[in-house]
């Protein structure tokens, strides 16, 4: 309809004009119109032709119940085809390296080098008996650093740091950190310090307490033949991140914070001056120490000229770029925008911007920001305070690495899975001259393009008058099938983890697994999510289990009222904090007919007592009083559950211990509700093994189909036993 309102002369009857007639009309337009009008005309003609083709294809589709459709996007495709990306780096020769986590190898993380020649295969750097992964703060990140021809990485099995050559194919890693008799000491987010030939990194020491480890910034010598105990440079606070050396090794910047804050609540940026013997002898607080300002500085970075840049959310509530004026110890905003130039520090090693050198010799900043559910890539001139946007296909960007006359972007879109792209720039670094995918988490995904459901960013009203929340809605999509005209699809609503996280509208085969079978899927960014500023993020403070639950229910109601989904077949799923929201929604609301909790929280008090140090005070800010801890815990309201639930849990989970899932399972079983519990040996928080990812997907699908779907699944899936049902 909107197409023809742009061309009123064609009116609605134009859709019946023969194509030849439209071509003739088009020839007249060529003589009278501008190039822009010609483009608009051709685009509209193409749209009309596509619409006609779609109508013809629709008439030939097989009519079958929503949820019963066959799809080539199988659980095997999802579990085996999607690799995880755990960081990128560029060496001194401009070669790209990345760490990929492989589900088919039980989630082993491997450092990989780009091919020497086009058409060649990438080269694995990590020997098979090693894996590049740190468990610092449980969520890890920042597990490797490359300088020159050397990589230093954290080995998963023993958590020691190792040094390895990246140019020799048969080079074996050599340990540089002490052996403590087990994975008791973890390292993350390290950098090379050339002045003292050492490695500066965050250390988490669990030797005395696994629940309350000591975190410091330490230096590890690279020149000693024998392994020395690391030298503590900075300590005394609860947490540290982003130790970054200036080009001369004379100053070090870092981020620190303490309980009960999380790094996105309140943190501090410090600079320490390095003495002749390598110690920090003087410290200056750059940001975060002013009691009149609430801010959370992050990602400090030194330019080649020794200028310190960083990101913070002071005053505006949005993470923007700033620069430190050392002579006056004040900070200067470089470019102000109601958008997020960074994201919460859940994992180490984030890299949201890079300082690059132009051909004129001046520095500019390659950065990305997130606004209204979409990422943008730009070049920021801090002197002129101007931002030039770069045109690339990605609508979602996470990390940026600078190469030689190019950028390496970790990103995705609704049709691109998580990928690494090489973005070549012109001499002025203001225009993209080439865009090339270097790595893809799912390189075979393009063969399923015709099945993809494209996300629609929706804004829906919450229970608070005048207040909105956001979600990505994916309608059912399959080129072969259609449902009856009167039928509406079942809905699976996903509540993301964190809860201070953000779901993004990118290609995710696990979502397409559902939509290609005839399910509608919605991914909710409830109040408390990142990406919309501090005010939106802080809606959840003191109200976890209320705001998130209400927003998920409001989203489902919005879709029902819009006529897009079946009110009688609303299901909910979520992992970790999203699992808690799932359980709370099922306990305290009657919107959903069934749910699946993946390593979700059932007992808030138990979580506070048993979870790891990083999040040990997190929920104090999210929940509040002891009464709230009791009343908002689903385990204490088993009598309020009234629908089927399936639970999935890793037995090595330190974030949400297995006892949480077992307690809710036994309580619901005793109550007589249909319930099932699946436990995985060797899995931590989040599932990394292909066989477990597959089993979880399939069992959710068949569980919902049997209990609320009113259809038979097309896949051959042997369902597990459901207590109080089978």
C-alpha positions in Angstrom: 0.0 0.0 0.0 2.8 2.5 0.9 4.4 1.9 -2.4 1.6 3.4 -4.4 1.1 6.3 -2.1 4.6 7.4 -3.3 3.3 7.3 -6.9 -0.2 8.6 -6.8 -0.6 8.6 -10.6 -0.5 4.8 -10.6 -3.2 4.4 -8.0 -4.3 1.0 -6.6 -5.5 -0.1 -10.1 -1.9 0.1 -11.4 -1.2 -3.4 -10.0 -3.4 -4.7 -12.8 -1.6 -2.9 -15.6 0.4 -5.4 -17.9 4.2 -5.3 -17.4 4.7 -4.2 -21.0 2.5 -1.2 -20.4 4.4 -0.3 -17.3 7.7 -0.5 -19.3 6.3 1.9 -21.8 5.3 4.3 -19.0 8.8 3.9 -17.6 10.3 5.0 -21.0 8.4 8.3 -20.7 9.7 8.8 -17.2 13.3 8.3 -18.4 13.0 11.4 -20.6 11.5 13.5 -17.9 12.9 12.4 -14.6 16.0 12.6 -12.6 18.3 9.6 -11.9 16.8 9.4 -8.4 13.3 9.2 -9.8 14.4 6.5 -12.2 15.9 4.5 -9.4 12.6 4.8 -7.4 10.6 3.7 -10.3 12.7 0.7 -11.1 12.7 -0.3 -7.4 8.9 0.0 -7.3 8.6 -2.1 -10.4 10.9 -4.7 -9.0 8.8 -4.7 -5.8 5.6 -5.2 -7.9 7.1 -8.0 -9.8 8.3 -9.7 -6.7 4.9 -9.3 -5.1 3.3 -11.0 -8.1 5.9 -13.8 -7.9 5.2 -14.2 -4.2 1.5 -14.5 -4.8 2.0 -17.2 -7.4 4.4 -19.1 -5.1 1.9 -18.8 -2.2 -0.8 -20.4 -4.3 1.5 -23.5 -4.7 2.4 -23.8 -1.1 1.5 -26.8 1.0 -1.1 -26.0 3.6 -0.2 -27.5 7.0 -0.6 -26.6 10.7 1.8 -24.0 12.1 4.6 -25.8 13.9 4.3 -29.0 11.8 6.3 -27.7 8.8 9.4 -29.5 7.6 12.6 -27.4 7.5 16.2 -28.0 6.4 17.4 -25.9 9.3 17.7 -28.9 11.6 19.0 -29.0 15.2 22.1 -30.6 13.7 22.6 -27.6 11.4 22.2 -25.2 14.4 24.4 -27.1 16.9 27.2 -28.1 14.5 27.2 -25.2 12.1 27.4 -22.2 14.5 30.8 -21.4 15.9 31.4 -18.8 18.6 33.8 -15.9 18.2 36.0 -15.2 21.2 38.0 -12.3 19.9 40.1 -11.0 17.0 43.6 -9.5 16.7 45.9 -8.2 14.0 49.7 -8.8 14.1 52.4 -6.4 13.0 52.2 -7.6 9.4 48.4 -6.9 9.2 47.4 -10.5 9.3 44.1 -11.3 11.0 43.8 -13.8 13.9 40.7 -14.9 15.7 39.6 -17.4 18.4 36.7 -19.6 17.5 34.8 -21.9 19.8 33.8 -25.2 18.1 30.7 -27.0 19.3 31.8 -30.1 17.4 35.0 -30.2 19.5 33.0 -29.9 22.8 33.3 -26.1 22.6 37.2 -26.1 22.4 38.4 -22.6 21.6 41.2 -22.3 18.9 43.4 -19.5 17.7 43.2 -19.3 13.9 45.2 -17.3 11.3 43.7 -16.1 8.1 44.8 -17.9 4.9 48.1 -17.0 3.3 46.5 -16.8 -0.2 42.9 -16.4 -1.3 41.2 -19.7 -1.6 43.5 -21.4 1.0 42.2 -22.7 4.3 42.8 -20.8 7.6 45.5 -22.2 9.8 45.0 -23.4 13.4 47.7 -22.0 15.7 46.5 -23.8 18.9 47.7 -27.4 19.3 44.9 -29.9 19.9 45.8 -30.5 23.5 45.3 -26.8 24.3 42.3 -24.4 24.3 42.3 -20.6 24.4 39.8 -19.7 27.1 39.9 -18.1 30.5 37.3 -18.5 33.2 38.1 -15.2 35.0 34.9 -13.8 36.4 33.3 -17.1 35.0 32.3 -15.3 31.8 36.0 -14.9 30.6 37.0 -13.0 27.5 40.3 -11.3 26.7 42.0 -14.8 26.7 44.8 -13.9 24.3 47.0 -11.1 23.1 49.3 -10.8 20.0 52.4 -8.7 19.7 54.9 -9.0 16.9 55.2 -12.7 16.2 54.1 -13.9 19.7 50.8 -14.8 21.2 50.2 -15.1 24.9 47.0 -17.0 25.8 45.2 -18.5 28.7 44.9 -22.3 28.5 41.5 -23.6 29.5 42.5 -26.8 31.3 45.0 -25.4 33.8 44.3 -21.6 33.3 48.0 -20.9 33.1 49.4 -18.3 30.6 51.4 -19.7 27.7 53.7 -18.0 25.1 53.7 -19.3 21.6 55.1 -18.3 18.2 52.4 -17.5 15.6 54.7 -17.9 12.5 55.9 -21.5 13.2 53.3 -24.1 12.4 54.8 -26.6 14.8 55.6 -24.2 17.7 54.6 -25.5 21.1 53.2 -23.2 23.8 55.5 -22.5 26.7 54.1 -21.7 30.2 55.0 -18.2 31.6 52.8 -18.3 34.8 53.3 -20.5 37.8 51.7 -23.9 38.3 49.4 -23.9 41.3 48.4 -27.5 41.0 45.2 -26.9 39.2 43.1 -24.1 37.6 43.2 -22.0 40.7 44.5 -18.7 39.2 43.0 -17.1 36.1 44.3 -14.3 33.8 42.5 -12.1 31.4 42.7 -8.8 29.4 46.5 -8.7 29.1 48.8 -6.4 27.2 52.5 -6.4 26.4 54.8 -3.9 28.2 57.8 -3.5 25.9 59.6 -1.1 28.3 60.2 -3.9 30.8 59.6 -6.9 28.5 56.7 -8.1 30.6 53.0 -9.0 30.3 50.6 -6.9 32.3 47.2 -8.6 33.0 44.3 -9.0 35.3 44.7 -11.9 37.7 42.0 -13.7 39.6 43.4 -15.8 42.5 41.2 -18.5 43.8 43.8 -20.3 45.9 42.3 -19.3 49.2 38.6 -19.0 48.2 36.8 -20.0 45.0 33.7 -17.9 46.0 35.7 -14.8 47.0 38.9 -14.7 44.9 41.4 -11.9 45.0 41.7 -9.8 41.8 44.7 -7.7 41.0 46.7 -6.3 38.1 50.0 -8.1 37.8 53.1 -8.1 35.6 54.7 -11.3 34.4 58.3 -11.2 33.2 59.0 -12.5 29.7 62.8 -12.4 29.9 63.4 -14.9 32.7 64.2 -18.5 31.9 62.6 -19.7 35.0 59.0 -18.9 35.9 58.6 -16.1 38.5 55.7 -15.3 40.7 53.8 -12.4 39.1 54.5 -8.9 40.4 51.4 -7.1 41.8 51.1 -3.6 40.3 47.6 -2.6 41.5 45.4 -4.2 44.1 43.0 -3.5 47.0 39.7 -3.2 45.1 37.2 -6.0 44.2 37.6 -5.9 40.4 39.9 -4.6 37.7 39.8 -4.5 33.9 41.4 -2.9 30.9 45.0 -2.4 32.1 46.5 -0.4 29.2 50.1 0.8 28.8 50.9 4.1 27.0 53.3 3.9 24.0 56.4 4.6 26.2 55.4 2.4 29.1 55.5 5.3 31.5 51.8 5.3 32.4 49.1 2.7 32.8 45.4 3.2 32.6 42.8 0.8 34.1 39.2 0.4 35.2 38.3 -0.7 38.7 35.1 -1.1 40.7 33.9 -2.5 44.0 30.9 -4.2 45.6 28.0 -3.7 45.5 28.4 -2.1 42.1 28.6 -3.8 38.7 30.9 -2.1 36.2 28.0 -0.6 34.4 26.5 0.9 37.6 29.6 2.8 38.9 33.3 2.3 38.1 36.5 4.4 38.1 39.2 5.1 35.6 42.7 5.5 37.0 46.1 6.3 35.6 49.2 5.1 37.3 52.7 6.4 36.7 55.4 3.7 36.3 58.8 4.1 38.1 62.2 3.0 36.9 61.8 -0.4 38.6 58.4 -1.0 37.1 56.2 -0.2 40.0 53.1 2.1 40.1 54.3 5.0 42.2 51.6 7.6 41.7 47.9 7.4 40.8 45.3 9.8 39.4 41.6 9.2 39.2 40.5 10.4 35.8 36.8 9.6 36.0 34.3 8.1 38.4 35.6 9.5 41.6 33.5 12.7 41.7 30.6 12.0 44.2 28.4 14.4 42.3 28.6 12.4 39.1 27.3 8.8 38.7 29.2 7.3 35.8 30.7 4.0 34.5 33.8 4.7 32.5 35.1 1.9 30.4 37.6 0.9 27.6 40.6 3.3 28.1 42.9 3.4 25.2 46.1 5.4 24.5 46.8 7.0 21.1 50.3 6.8 19.5 50.8 10.4 20.7 50.1 9.4 24.3 46.6 10.8 24.6 44.1 8.8 26.7 40.7 8.2 25.3 37.8 6.3 27.0 34.1 5.9 27.1 31.8 7.0 29.9 28.1 7.8 30.5 28.3 10.8 32.7 25.4 13.3 32.7 23.6 12.1 29.6 23.3 8.4 30.7 24.7 7.3 27.3 28.2 5.8 26.8 30.0 8.4 24.7 33.7 9.0 23.8 35.9 11.3 26.0 39.5 12.4 26.2 41.7 13.1 29.2 43.4 16.5 29.4 46.4 15.4 31.6 47.8 18.9 32.3 44.5 19.9 33.9 43.2 16.5 35.0 39.9 17.1 33.4 38.0 15.2 30.7 36.6 16.5 27.5 33.6 15.1 25.6 34.6 14.4 22.0 31.2 13.7 20.5 27.9 13.7 22.2 25.0 11.5 21.0 22.1 9.8 22.7 23.5 6.4 21.7 25.7 3.7 23.2 29.3 3.6 22.0 30.1 0.7 24.4 28.3 -2.2 26.1 28.3 -3.7 29.6 31.5 -5.3 30.8 30.2 -8.9 31.1 33.3 -10.2 29.4 36.9 -9.0 29.3 38.6 -7.7 26.1 35.9 -5.7 24.5 37.1 -3.3 21.8 34.4 -0.9 20.7 36.7 1.6 19.0 40.2 1.9 17.5 42.5 4.9 17.1 43.9 4.9 13.6 46.4 7.1 11.7 45.4 8.9 8.6 47.7 9.7 5.7 48.0 13.3 6.9 49.5 12.0 10.1 46.6 12.9 12.3 44.7 10.4 14.4 41.0 9.6 13.9 38.8 7.1 15.8 37.0 4.2 14.1 34.0 3.6 16.4 30.5 2.0 16.5 27.5 3.1 18.3 24.1 1.5 19.0 20.8 3.5 18.6 17.2 2.4 18.2 18.1 -1.2 17.9 20.8 -0.8 15.2 24.5 -0.4 15.1 26.4 2.2 13.1 30.0 2.4 12.1 31.8 5.7 11.8 35.0 7.7 11.7 35.3 10.3 14.4 37.6 13.3 14.1 38.1 14.4 17.7 39.7 17.7 16.7 36.7 18.8 14.6 34.2 16.8 16.7 32.7 15.4 13.5 31.4 11.9 12.8 31.3 10.4 9.3 29.3 7.2 8.9 30.6 4.3 6.9 28.2 2.3 4.7 28.5 -1.5 5.4 25.9 -4.3 5.3 26.1 -5.1 9.0 23.4 -3.7 11.2 25.0 -5.0 14.4 28.6 -4.4 15.4 30.5 -5.6 18.5 34.3 -5.3 18.3 36.6 -3.4 15.9 40.3 -4.2 15.2 42.5 -2.0 13.0 44.6 -3.4 10.2 46.7 -1.9 7.4 44.4 0.6 5.6 41.4 -1.4 6.8 39.2 -2.3 9.8 38.2 -5.8 10.9 34.6 -5.6 12.1 32.9 -8.3 14.2 29.3 -7.9 13.2 26.1 -9.4 11.8 22.7 -8.5 10.3 19.3 -10.1 9.8 20.8 -12.1 6.9 24.5 -12.3 8.0 25.4 -14.5 11.0 28.0 -13.4 13.4 31.0 -12.7 11.1 34.3 -10.9 10.8 34.5 -8.5 7.8 37.5 -6.7 6.3 36.4 -3.1 5.6 39.0 -1.4 3.3 39.0 2.4 3.5 40.1 5.1 1.1 43.2 7.3 1.8 41.1 9.7 3.8 39.6 6.9 5.9 36.2 8.3 5.2 34.8 5.9 2.6 34.5 2.2 2.2 36.1 0.9 -0.9 35.7 -2.9 -0.2 33.8 -5.1 2.2 34.8 -8.8 2.5 33.7 -11.5 4.9 36.8 -13.1 6.4 35.1 -15.5 8.9 31.6 -16.6 9.5 30.1 -18.4 12.5 27.9 -20.3 10.1 29.4 -20.2 6.6 26.7 -22.5 5.2 23.8 -20.4 6.4 23.3 -18.8 3.0 21.9 -22.0 1.5 18.8 -21.5 3.8 18.2 -17.9 2.8 14.7 -18.6 1.4 13.7 -19.9 4.8 14.8 -16.9 6.8 12.4 -14.9 8.9 13.5 -11.2 9.0 13.1 -9.5 12.4 10.8 -6.6 12.9 11.8 -4.1 15.6 8.6 -3.5 17.6 7.9 -0.9 20.3 5.1 -1.9 22.6 3.4 -0.2 25.6 4.3 -1.5 29.1 2.1 -1.5 32.2 3.5 1.9 33.1 1.4 4.6 31.2 3.4 6.3 28.5 6.3 3.9 28.8 7.5 1.6 26.0 9.7 -1.4 25.7 11.3 -3.1 22.6 11.5 -6.5 21.0 12.4 -8.2 17.7 9.5 -10.1 16.2 10.1 -13.0 13.7 7.0 -14.3 11.9 6.8 -17.9 10.6 8.6 -18.3 7.3 8.9 -21.2 5.0 8.8 -21.1 1.2 7.1 -24.5 0.9 4.4 -24.2 3.6 1.5 -22.0 4.6 -1.1 -22.4 7.3 -4.9 -22.2 7.0 -6.3 -18.7 6.8 -8.1 -18.9 10.1 -5.1 -20.3 12.1 -2.6 -18.1 14.0 0.9 -19.3 14.9 2.1 -20.4 18.3 4.5 -18.0 19.9 7.8 -18.6 21.6 8.9 -15.6 23.6 12.5 -15.4 24.6 13.7 -13.5 27.7 17.4 -12.7 27.4 20.0 -13.2 30.1 22.0 -10.7 32.0 19.6 -9.3 32.9 21.7 -6.3 31.9 22.2 -7.5 28.3 20.6 -6.8 24.9 19.1 -9.1 22.4 19.9 -8.1 18.8 18.1 -8.6 15.5 20.7 -10.7 13.8 20.7 -14.0 11.9 20.5 -16.7 14.5 19.9 -20.2 13.2 18.4 -21.3 16.5 15.6 -18.7 16.0 15.2 -19.8 12.4 14.9 -23.4 13.6 11.5 -22.3 15.1 10.2 -19.9 12.5 10.9 -22.2 9.6 8.7 -24.8 11.3 5.8 -22.4 11.6 6.4 -20.8 15.0 6.4 -17.1 15.6 9.3 -15.9 17.8 9.9 -12.8 19.7 13.1 -11.7 21.4 12.4 -9.1 24.1 14.5 -6.2 25.3 12.6 -5.6 28.5 13.2 -2.6 30.8 16.7 -3.2 32.3 18.3 -4.1 28.9 21.3 -2.3 27.5 21.3 -0.3 24.3 18.8 2.4 25.3 20.7 4.4 27.9 21.2 4.3 31.7 17.6 5.4 32.5 16.2 2.4 30.6 18.8 0.1 32.1 18.0 1.2 35.6 14.3 0.5 35.3 15.1 -2.9 36.7 16.9 -1.7 39.9 15.0 -3.0 42.8 12.3 -4.5 40.5 13.9 -7.6 39.0 11.1 -10.2 38.6 8.6 -7.4 38.1 9.6 -5.1 35.3 11.1 -7.9 33.1 8.1 -10.2 33.7 5.5 -7.4 33.1 7.3 -6.4 29.9 7.4 -9.9 28.5 3.7 -10.3 29.3 3.0 -6.9 27.7 4.9 -8.0 24.6 2.9 -11.2 24.3 -0.4 -9.3 24.8 0.7 -6.8 22.2 1.2 -9.5 19.6 -2.0 -11.2 20.5 -4.0 -7.9 20.2 -2.2 -7.3 16.9 -3.6 -10.6 15.6 -0.1 -12.0 14.9 -0.1 -15.0 17.3 -2.4 -17.5 18.9 -3.4 -16.5 22.4 -3.9 -20.2 23.4 -0.3 -21.2 22.4 2.0 -18.7 24.1 5.3 -20.2 25.3 8.3 -18.6 27.0 12.0 -19.6 27.2 15.2 -18.1 28.6 18.6 -18.9 29.9 20.3 -17.8 33.2 18.6 -14.5 34.2 16.2 -15.1 31.3 15.5 -18.5 32.9 14.5 -16.6 36.1 12.2 -14.3 34.1 10.7 -17.4 32.5 10.0 -19.1 35.8 8.8 -15.9 37.4 6.4 -15.2 34.6 5.0 -18.8 34.9 4.7 -18.5 38.6 3.2 -15.0 39.0 1.3 -14.5 35.7 -1.1 -16.6 33.7 -0.1 -15.3 30.2 1.9 -18.3 29.0 0.8 -21.9 28.6 4.3 -23.6 28.9 7.9 -22.7 29.5 11.5 -23.8 29.2 14.2 -22.7 31.6 17.8 -23.1 30.6 20.2 -22.9 33.7 17.7 -20.4 35.2 17.4 -19.0 38.7 14.6 -20.4 40.9 15.8 -19.4 44.4 17.1 -15.9 44.7 18.5 -16.4 48.2 20.4 -19.5 47.2 21.8 -17.7 44.2 23.1 -14.9 46.4 24.7 -17.4 48.7 26.3 -19.6 46.1 27.0 -17.6 43.0 30.5 -16.4 42.0 32.1 -13.2 43.3 31.4 -11.1 40.1 27.7 -11.3 40.6 27.6 -11.9 44.4 26.1 -8.5 45.1 24.5 -7.9 41.7 21.0 -9.0 42.7 21.1 -7.0 45.9 20.6 -3.9 43.7 18.1 -5.8 41.5 15.9 -7.3 44.2 16.1 -5.3 47.5 14.8 -6.5 50.9 14.7 -10.0 52.4 11.0 -10.0 51.9 11.5 -9.3 48.1 14.1 -12.1 48.0 11.5 -14.5 49.3 8.4 -13.3 47.5 10.0 -13.0 44.0 11.7 -16.4 44.1 9.6 -18.9 42.0 10.7 -21.7 44.3 8.6 -20.1 47.1 5.5 -19.9 45.0 5.2 -23.4 43.6 1.5 -23.3 44.4 1.1 -20.6 41.8 2.5 -22.6 38.9 -0.2 -24.0 36.6 1.4 -25.0 33.4 4.1 -27.4 32.1 7.8 -26.6 32.4 11.0 -28.2 31.1 14.4 -27.4 32.6 17.9 -27.8 31.3 21.1 -27.5 33.5 24.8 -27.9 33.2 26.3 -29.8 36.2 29.5 -27.7 36.2 27.7 -24.4 36.4 29.2 -22.0 38.9 27.0 -19.1 38.1 23.6 -20.8 38.7 24.4 -24.1 40.6 22.5 -27.2 39.6 20.6 -27.3 42.9 18.5 -24.4 41.5 17.0 -26.6 38.7 16.7 -29.6 40.9 14.7 -27.7 43.6 12.1 -26.4 41.1 11.9 -29.8 39.3 11.1 -31.7 42.5 8.6 -29.1 43.7 6.7 -29.1 40.5 6.8 -32.9 40.2 5.4 -33.2 43.7 2.7 -30.7 42.9 1.6 -32.8 39.9 2.5 -30.5 37.0 4.0 -31.9 33.8 7.7 -31.3 34.3 11.0 -32.6 33.0 14.7 -32.0 33.9 17.7 -32.5 31.6 21.2 -32.3 33.2 24.4 -32.3 31.2 27.7 -33.5 32.6 30.8 -31.3 31.8 28.7 -28.2 30.9 29.2 -24.9 32.6 27.0 -21.8 32.4 25.6 -21.9 28.8 25.9 -24.9 26.6 29.0 -25.3 24.3 28.8 -29.0 23.2 27.0 -29.6 19.9 25.2 -32.7 21.2 23.8 -30.7 24.1 22.8 -27.7 22.0 21.0 -30.1 19.6 19.2 -32.0 22.4 18.0 -28.9 24.1 16.5 -27.4 20.9 14.8 -30.6 20.0 13.4 -31.4 23.4 12.0 -27.9 23.8 10.3 -28.2 20.4 8.7 -31.6 21.1 7.8 -30.6 24.7 5.8 -27.6 23.5 4.3 -29.5 20.7 3.0 -32.3 22.9 1.8 -30.1 25.7 0.3 -27.0 24.0 1.0 -27.1 20.3 -1.8 -29.3 19.0 0.4 -30.5 16.1 2.9 -33.2 15.3 6.5 -32.1 14.7 7.9 -33.0 11.3 11.3 -34.1 12.7 12.0 -37.5 14.1 12.6 -36.7 17.7 12.3 -39.2 20.6 10.8 -37.2 23.5 12.1 -37.6 27.0 9.8 -38.7 29.7 7.6 -36.0 31.2 6.7 -36.5 34.8 3.0 -36.2 35.5 2.2 -36.5 31.8 3.7 -39.8 30.4 
